[in-house]
Amino acid sequence: MAPVGCEDWEASSGLVHDLFLTSISPDIELLCDRFSEEPLFCEVIEALKNLDHLSDTRVRHRARHHALGYMIEDECISRVEAIARATEVHRQLHFGRDHIKLQLLDCICSPGLDQSIITVLANCARCKNFGSTHLHSLLEPITRRHPFELIIADYLSLPKGTNGYHTVGLYLDTYSQRIWGFKHKTHSTAKTTIAGLEPSPQDGQPQTPS
């Protein structure tokens, strides 16, 4: 370190080796090759590693905006890799589109994930054997367009409470997202499920004060 008040020694004597060599990290090159078919990820990689100094100003700002929500980690994969991952999930129990997507979204990020999953379902030989009706059902979303078209039911076991109730039957209408429940003194059976789905005389009627 030069003493305070002294002239910068580089300005007077110059550098011994006035030559600098810079190169792109091989990891960056591998990432660029891996996501060469994914324009979104290419822009993100360039923005994260400040390799966009030669890009158009508008493109550079857009890339930096995309990069705000990304990190270079293992969770980002290409569409080819997404198809392979979706195939693994589908082969477990031959799930439909939404079930596969829910599992994959917990661990990966891939552009056009819906189309990757559809490609897997359309090329599954086992699912094709069941005919087009079965394939269309796998592609249908879990949600429905009409009330009570699809109802999800489950039971919750609790410690025995007042009057001996210890089981709660929970029901969800996927259209309205309405949840209702019934308490039972017995364990869950087909009879309790049917009883919970039977319409009540009070359904659809406004509550009146007693």
Secondary structure by P-SEA (a helix, b strand, c coil): ccccccccccccccccccbbbbbccaaaaaaaaaacccaaaaaaaaaaacccccccaaaaaaaaaaacccccccccccaaaaaaaaaaaaacccccaaaaaaaaaacccccaaaaaaaaaaaacaaaaaacaaaaaaaaccccccccccbbbbbccccccccccccbbbbbbcccccccccccccccccaaaaaaaaccccccccccccc
